[in-house]
Amino acid sequence: MAILGLGAGQIELAIDKVVLKQGDTFNGTVSLKMKSSVKARGIIVEFWAERKSTSKNSSTTKLYTQSTKLDSEREYGPGESKSYPFSFVVPTNILQKQGAGEGALNTVLNFGLNMMNNNIKWFVSAKLDVPMGFDVSKRVNLSVSP
């Protein structure tokens, strides 16, 4: 049995497309290959967006998160190899864009919103959730445009 999950196995995360627009659906597969036995809460895949503030005391705010449990709590044994498909839809309300109106005020507003959207980072992660131990995990960055 792996000590606290360390070295228990590896997880791979394959995404069909990493450049997305609002409303797009993307699909992926989580592949788990175990080297040793470990008791885990399950396999979880999460899709989220976060924004880092540019202020003096920088902080990170999660703007959106969605997760799905792909497998249940159990003992994951050595030599076990399994793949789990998943899909997510990029929300349409995170990257708000002003209408294509004319005028100086709309131009300034659109510029400001585009600058704020550049600070938003999107991710997908998958993990084998090992209680009180080291999770087996993988993360992929995504690019989402309005």
C-alpha positions as CSV (number, residue, x, y, z in Angstrom):
1,M,0.0,0.0,0.0
2,A,1.3,3.4,-0.9
3,I,2.1,5.7,2.0
4,L,-0.5,8.4,2.1
5,G,-1.1,8.0,-1.6
6,L,2.5,9.1,-2.6
7,G,3.6,7.2,-5.7
8,A,0.3,5.2,-5.8
9,G,-0.2,5.7,-9.5
10,Q,-0.6,8.3,-12.2
11,I,-3.5,10.1,-13.7
12,E,-3.8,11.5,-17.2
13,L,-6.2,14.1,-18.4
14,A,-7.0,14.4,-22.1
15,I,-9.2,17.2,-23.4
16,D,-10.6,17.3,-27.0
17,K,-10.0,21.1,-27.3
18,V,-8.3,23.6,-25.1
19,V,-9.3,26.8,-27.1
20,L,-12.9,27.5,-26.4
21,K,-15.7,30.1,-26.6
22,Q,-18.6,30.8,-24.2
23,G,-21.3,28.1,-24.6
24,D,-18.9,25.6,-26.1
25,T,-19.0,22.0,-24.9
26,F,-15.7,20.2,-24.4
27,N,-15.1,16.5,-23.7
28,G,-12.3,14.8,-21.9
29,T,-11.1,11.5,-20.5
30,V,-9.4,10.8,-17.2
31,S,-7.1,7.7,-17.3
32,L,-6.0,6.2,-14.0
33,K,-3.1,3.7,-13.8
34,M,-2.4,2.4,-10.3
35,K,1.1,1.1,-9.2
36,S,0.0,0.2,-5.6
37,S,-3.1,-0.1,-3.5
38,V,-4.7,3.0,-2.0
39,K,-8.0,3.7,-0.3
40,A,-9.5,6.9,-1.9
41,R,-12.8,8.9,-1.8
42,G,-13.1,8.6,-5.6
43,I,-12.0,10.3,-8.8
44,I,-13.2,13.9,-9.3
45,V,-12.9,16.2,-12.3
46,E,-13.3,19.9,-11.8
47,F,-13.7,22.8,-14.3
48,W,-13.2,26.3,-13.0
49,A,-12.4,30.0,-13.7
50,E,-10.4,32.3,-11.5
51,R,-9.3,35.9,-11.6
52,K,-6.2,37.3,-9.9
53,S,-6.5,40.8,-8.7
54,T,-4.0,43.3,-9.8
55,S,-4.2,45.3,-6.6
56,K,-1.4,45.8,-4.1
57,N,-2.6,42.8,-2.0
58,S,-3.1,40.4,-4.9
59,S,-5.7,37.7,-4.3
60,T,-7.4,35.0,-6.4
61,T,-11.2,34.8,-6.7
62,K,-13.0,31.8,-8.1
63,L,-15.6,33.0,-10.5
64,Y,-17.0,29.7,-11.6
65,T,-16.6,26.1,-10.6
66,Q,-18.2,22.8,-11.5
67,S,-17.2,19.3,-10.5
68,T,-18.2,15.8,-11.2
69,K,-17.4,12.6,-9.3
70,L,-16.4,9.9,-11.9
71,D,-15.9,7.0,-9.5
72,S,-16.9,6.2,-5.9
73,E,-15.0,5.7,-2.7
74,R,-13.2,2.4,-2.6
75,E,-9.8,0.6,-2.7
76,Y,-7.9,1.3,-5.9
77,G,-5.6,-1.7,-6.5
78,P,-2.2,-2.2,-8.1
79,G,-2.3,-2.8,-11.8
80,E,-5.8,-1.2,-12.1
81,S,-6.2,0.8,-15.3
82,K,-9.4,2.6,-16.1
83,S,-10.6,5.5,-18.2
84,Y,-13.5,7.8,-17.4
85,P,-15.2,10.1,-20.0
86,F,-16.6,13.6,-19.0
87,S,-17.9,16.8,-20.6
88,F,-18.4,20.4,-19.5
89,V,-20.1,23.4,-21.0
90,V,-18.3,26.8,-20.8
91,P,-20.7,29.2,-19.1
92,T,-22.0,32.2,-21.0
93,N,-22.3,34.6,-18.0
94,I,-18.6,34.8,-16.9
95,L,-17.1,36.8,-19.7
96,Q,-19.7,39.5,-20.1
97,K,-19.2,41.7,-23.2
98,Q,-21.0,44.9,-23.9
99,G,-23.1,45.2,-27.0
100,A,-21.5,46.4,-30.2
101,G,-22.8,49.9,-29.8
102,E,-21.0,52.9,-31.1
103,G,-19.5,55.8,-29.3
104,A,-16.6,56.6,-27.0
105,L,-18.2,55.3,-23.8
106,N,-18.9,51.9,-25.3
107,T,-15.3,51.7,-26.7
108,V,-13.9,52.5,-23.2
109,L,-16.3,49.9,-21.6
110,N,-15.3,47.2,-24.1
111,F,-11.6,47.9,-23.6
112,G,-12.0,47.7,-19.8
113,L,-14.0,44.4,-20.0
114,N,-11.5,42.9,-22.4
115,M,-8.6,43.8,-20.0
116,M,-10.5,42.2,-17.0
117,N,-11.2,39.1,-19.1
118,N,-7.4,38.7,-19.7
119,N,-7.0,38.2,-16.0
120,I,-9.4,35.3,-16.0
121,K,-7.7,31.9,-16.1
122,W,-9.6,28.6,-16.9
123,F,-8.6,25.1,-15.7
124,V,-9.7,21.5,-15.7
125,S,-8.3,19.1,-13.1
126,A,-8.7,15.5,-12.2
127,K,-7.7,13.8,-9.0
128,L,-7.8,10.6,-7.1
129,D,-8.9,12.0,-3.8
130,V,-6.8,10.3,-1.1
131,P,-8.0,11.2,2.4
132,M,-5.3,12.7,4.7
133,G,-2.7,11.9,2.0
134,F,-1.3,13.0,-1.3
135,D,-3.9,13.1,-4.2
136,V,-2.9,11.7,-7.5
137,S,-3.8,14.7,-9.8
138,K,-3.3,16.5,-13.1
139,R,-4.3,20.0,-14.3
140,V,-4.8,21.5,-17.8
141,N,-5.0,25.2,-18.6
142,L,-7.8,26.2,-21.1
143,S,-8.2,29.4,-23.2
144,V,-11.7,30.8,-23.2
145,S,-12.8,33.8,-25.2
146,P,-16.0,35.8,-25.3
